[in-house]
Amino acid sequence: MNQKKGVPARGWRAAVALLALALLPGCAALDEWQRRKIYRPTGVDAPAWQALQAGRPDVEVRRVAVRDEQVQLLRLPAAPGRVSTVQVLFLHGTYRHAFQNLAKAEPMRRAGLDVWLPDYRGWGASSPRLPSEQSIHEDAWAVWQALQAGAAASGPAPRWVIYGHSMGSAVAVQLAWRLRGTRSHCALVLESAFTRFSDVAWSGAGLLGRLLTAAGSQRMDSAALIGQVDPPVWFLHGSLDDTVPLALGRRLYEMAPEPRHWVQWPLGHSDLHTDPGGGYDRTWQAIRSGCETGS
C-alpha cells in the first residue's frame, strides 16, 4: 500500500468503493478488478531497468526462478565487499517496485545490515503478471529459500530479519508463520501493518468496503497468523498514517507474542525513514543489536 506520488493516501481505499459502480459480470471479473486496484503493480521495461541499475552501481541484481518465471532480487550491502552478520529480507508494499524502495532501506544499511529487496512478479523487471495474494506469497517463499541456499554455500550463516512494509507486512507475517518453530530469523519487523485487508477497507469505505473486499479472494489476513509467529516482533507506525490507521497496527500488536515492541512517530504511511530526530535509525540499530545478542 505504498502511495503513488500525487495521489491522496486514501485513493486506493476509495477504489474499493468504486467497485459498487463497476457492475462487473461474474466473480472472476470482480476478482481481477480487485487485484488490479489493490496491488497496482509497477513494471519496468528493459531500457528503464538498465538505467536504474546504471544509476546505482552499489546495488547488486540477481534472479530467482519461480516455476517458469523469475523474480528480480536487489542486494544493498552495508559495506562494499563485505557480508553482514545480520541481513534483512525487505518485502515491499503495493505500487512501488524495489528500486523505488531503496530510500527506505538506507537506515537499515546505516545500521550495518545487508538488505535484500525482491520484486514480486508484476513489479520491476520481474516476470509480468497480474499478481495475486497466492503469487506474492509464493514469490516471498522462493526468495527466502534461495537466500538460505546461497548463505549455506558461502560460509557462516547470517542472522535474518524479516521486514514488511504496508501490504508487505502481511507477506512478512505469512512467511514468519510458515517458518514458525524453526528459529530461522532473529526478528520480524512490521511497518505500517494492518490486521487484514477487509479492516483497512472498512476504515476507508465503511460497510460497503468490507463487503466488497469480502467478495474478492484477496485477504492478507495477518490477524489469523500473528499469534503463532516466533518473536520478537517489532511494530513501526506513523501516527499521521491515513492509509493504514494507527489503530489497526495497534490491534495487530496486541495479538502478537511477547517479546514485542511498538515504536511510533508523528509521520505518515511511507515516510518513517525520514524521521528528522534519528529515532528510526536508532530503532534499526536496536534491532541489529538484539539479533546479535539474541535478546
C-alpha positions in Angstrom: 0.0 0.0 0.0 2.7 2.5 -0.9 1.4 5.8 -2.1 1.6 6.8 -5.7 3.2 10.3 -5.9 0.5 12.9 -6.4 -2.4 10.6 -5.4 -4.0 11.0 -1.9 -3.2 8.3 0.5 -6.9 7.3 0.7 -7.1 6.8 -3.1 -6.6 3.1 -3.1 -9.2 2.7 -0.4 -11.7 4.8 -2.3 -11.1 2.5 -5.3 -12.7 -0.3 -3.2 -15.9 1.7 -3.0 -15.9 2.2 -6.8 -16.4 -1.5 -7.2 -20.0 -1.0 -6.4 -20.4 1.0 -9.6 -18.3 -1.3 -11.8 -21.1 -3.7 -12.5 -18.6 -6.4 -13.2 -20.1 -9.7 -14.7 -19.2 -12.6 -12.5 -16.8 -13.4 -9.7 -13.7 -13.9 -12.0 -14.0 -10.4 -13.4 -14.6 -8.9 -9.9 -11.6 -10.7 -8.6 -9.4 -9.4 -11.4 -10.6 -5.9 -10.9 -9.9 -6.1 -7.2 -6.4 -7.4 -7.7 -5.6 -4.5 -10.2 -7.0 -1.9 -7.9 -5.4 -3.2 -4.7 -1.9 -4.1 -5.9 -1.2 -1.6 -8.7 2.0 -3.4 -9.7 4.7 -1.1 -11.3 6.5 -2.9 -14.1 9.7 -1.6 -15.7 10.8 -2.2 -19.2 14.3 -3.4 -20.1 15.8 0.1 -21.0 14.4 1.7 -17.9 15.6 -1.1 -15.7 19.1 -0.8 -17.2 19.1 2.9 -16.5 18.1 2.2 -12.9 21.0 -0.2 -12.5 23.5 2.2 -14.1 22.4 4.9 -11.6 23.0 2.6 -8.6 26.3 0.7 -9.1 26.3 -0.1 -5.4 23.2 -2.3 -5.8 23.6 -5.9 -7.0 20.9 -7.6 -9.1 20.1 -11.3 -9.0 17.3 -13.5 -10.3 15.3 -16.2 -8.5 13.3 -18.7 -10.5 9.7 -19.2 -9.7 8.4 -22.1 -11.8 9.0 -20.9 -15.4 9.1 -17.3 -14.4 11.5 -15.2 -12.4 11.8 -12.7 -9.5 14.4 -9.9 -9.6 16.2 -9.5 -6.3 18.3 -6.5 -5.3 21.1 -6.6 -2.7 22.0 -3.4 -0.9 25.2 -4.2 1.0 26.1 -2.4 4.2 29.7 -2.2 3.1 31.3 -3.0 -0.3 33.0 -6.4 -0.4 31.7 -7.5 3.0 28.8 -9.6 4.2 26.9 -8.5 7.2 26.3 -10.9 10.1 22.7 -9.7 10.2 20.7 -9.3 7.0 17.2 -8.1 6.1 14.7 -9.6 3.7 12.7 -6.4 2.7 9.1 -7.2 1.5 7.7 -4.1 -0.1 4.1 -2.9 -0.4 1.9 -2.1 -3.4 2.7 0.2 -6.3 6.4 1.0 -5.8 9.0 -1.5 -7.1 12.2 -2.4 -5.3 14.4 0.4 -6.7 11.8 2.9 -5.6 12.1 1.5 -2.1 15.8 1.8 -1.7 15.4 5.0 0.3 13.5 3.1 3.0 16.4 0.6 3.1 19.1 3.2 3.8 18.5 3.3 7.6 18.9 -0.5 7.6 22.2 -0.2 5.7 23.4 2.6 8.0 22.8 0.2 10.9 25.2 -2.3 9.3 22.6 -4.6 7.7 22.8 -6.0 4.2 19.3 -5.6 2.7 17.7 -7.9 0.1 14.7 -6.4 -1.8 12.8 -8.7 -4.2 10.2 -7.5 -6.6 7.2 -9.9 -6.7 6.2 -10.9 -10.2 4.4 -8.0 -11.8 6.7 -5.4 -10.2 10.0 -4.0 -11.5 11.8 -6.3 -14.0 10.3 -9.5 -12.6 8.1 -11.6 -14.8 5.0 -9.6 -15.8 1.7 -10.8 -14.4 -1.4 -9.6 -12.6 -0.3 -10.5 -9.0 -2.5 -12.3 -6.5 -2.1 -13.0 -2.8 -1.0 -16.5 -3.7 1.6 -15.4 -6.2 3.0 -12.8 -3.9 3.4 -15.3 -1.0 4.9 -17.8 -3.5 7.5 -15.3 -4.6 8.5 -14.4 -1.0 8.9 -18.1 -0.2 11.0 -18.7 -3.3 13.3 -15.8 -2.5 13.6 -17.0 1.1 14.7 -20.4 0.0 17.2 -19.0 -2.5 18.7 -16.8 0.2 19.1 -19.7 2.6 20.7 -21.9 -0.1 23.1 -19.1 -1.0 24.0 -18.4 2.6 24.7 -22.1 3.3 27.0 -22.2 0.3 29.0 -19.1 1.3 30.1 -19.7 4.8 28.7 -19.0 8.3 25.0 -18.4 8.1 23.9 -14.8 8.8 21.0 -14.0 11.2 17.9 -12.8 9.4 15.4 -10.0 9.9 12.1 -10.4 8.0 10.7 -6.9 7.3 7.5 -5.9 5.6 6.0 -2.5 4.9 2.3 -2.0 4.4 0.9 -4.8 2.3 4.4 -6.3 2.6 3.8 -6.6 6.4 1.1 -9.3 5.6 3.6 -11.1 3.3 6.2 -11.0 6.1 3.7 -12.3 8.7 2.8 -15.2 6.3 6.4 -16.0 5.8 7.2 -15.9 9.5 4.2 -18.1 10.2 5.4 -20.6 7.7 8.8 -20.6 9.4 7.4 -20.9 13.0 9.3 -23.1 15.3 12.4 -23.1 13.2 14.1 -20.0 14.8 15.3 -19.2 11.3 15.0 -15.4 11.8 16.0 -13.2 14.7 13.3 -10.5 14.3 10.1 -9.8 12.5 9.7 -6.1 11.7 6.3 -4.8 10.6 5.9 -1.2 9.4 2.5 0.4 8.8 1.0 -3.0 9.4 -2.7 -3.9 9.5 -4.9 -6.8 10.6 -6.5 -7.8 7.3 -7.5 -6.2 4.0 -11.2 -6.0 5.0 -10.4 -4.0 8.1 -8.5 -1.4 6.0 -11.3 -1.3 3.6 -13.8 -0.8 6.5 -11.8 2.2 7.7 -11.8 3.8 4.3 -15.1 2.8 2.8 -17.2 1.6 5.7 -19.5 -1.4 5.4 -19.5 -1.2 1.6 -15.7 -1.5 1.6 -15.8 -4.5 3.8 -18.5 -6.3 1.8 -16.8 -5.7 -1.5 -13.4 -6.8 -0.2 -15.1 -10.0 1.2 -16.5 -10.6 -2.3 -13.0 -11.0 -3.7 -10.3 -13.5 -3.0 -7.6 -11.2 -1.5 -7.4 -11.5 2.3 -3.9 -10.8 3.6 -5.1 -11.8 7.0 -2.2 -11.2 9.4 -4.6 -11.3 12.4 -5.1 -15.0 11.8 -1.4 -15.8 11.9 0.4 -13.2 14.1 -0.2 -15.1 17.3 1.8 -18.1 16.1 5.0 -16.4 14.7 8.3 -16.6 16.5 9.1 -13.4 18.5 10.5 -10.8 18.9 8.1 -8.7 16.7 8.7 -5.0 16.1 5.9 -2.7 15.1 6.8 0.6 13.5 3.9 3.0 12.7 3.2 6.7 11.9 0.5 8.4 14.0 -0.4 10.5 10.9 -0.9 7.5 8.7 -4.1 8.0 6.8 -3.7 4.8 4.7 -3.4 2.3 7.5 -4.8 3.8 10.6 -2.7 3.6 13.7 -5.5 1.7 15.5 -5.1 -1.2 13.1 -1.4 -1.5 13.7 -2.0 -1.4 17.5 -4.7 -4.1 17.2 -2.2 -6.4 15.4 0.4 -5.6 18.0 -1.9 -6.7 20.8 -2.3 -10.1 19.1 1.5 -10.7 18.7 3.5 -12.9 21.0 6.0 -11.5 23.6 8.5 -10.0 23.4 7.1 -7.4 21.1 7.9 -3.7 20.6 5.9 -0.8 19.5 7.5 2.4 18.1 5.6 5.3 16.6 6.5 8.7 15.0 4.4 11.7 14.1 4.8 10.8 10.4 2.7 9.2 7.6 2.4 5.9 5.9 5.6 5.7 3.8 8.0 8.3 5.3 9.1 6.9 8.7 12.6 6.6 7.3 12.7 10.5 7.0 12.4 10.9 10.8 14.4 14.1 11.5 15.2 13.1 15.1 17.1 9.9 14.1 14.8 7.6 16.1 14.1 5.5 13.1 17.9 4.9 12.6 18.2 4.1 16.3 15.4 1.6 16.1 17.2 -0.3 13.4 20.4 -0.2 15.4 18.4 -1.7 18.3 17.0 -4.4 16.0 20.5 -5.4 14.9 21.8 -5.4 18.5 19.0 -7.7 19.5 19.8 -10.0 16.7 23.5 -10.1 17.6 22.9 -10.7 21.3 19.8 -12.9 20.9 17.7 -10.6 23.0 
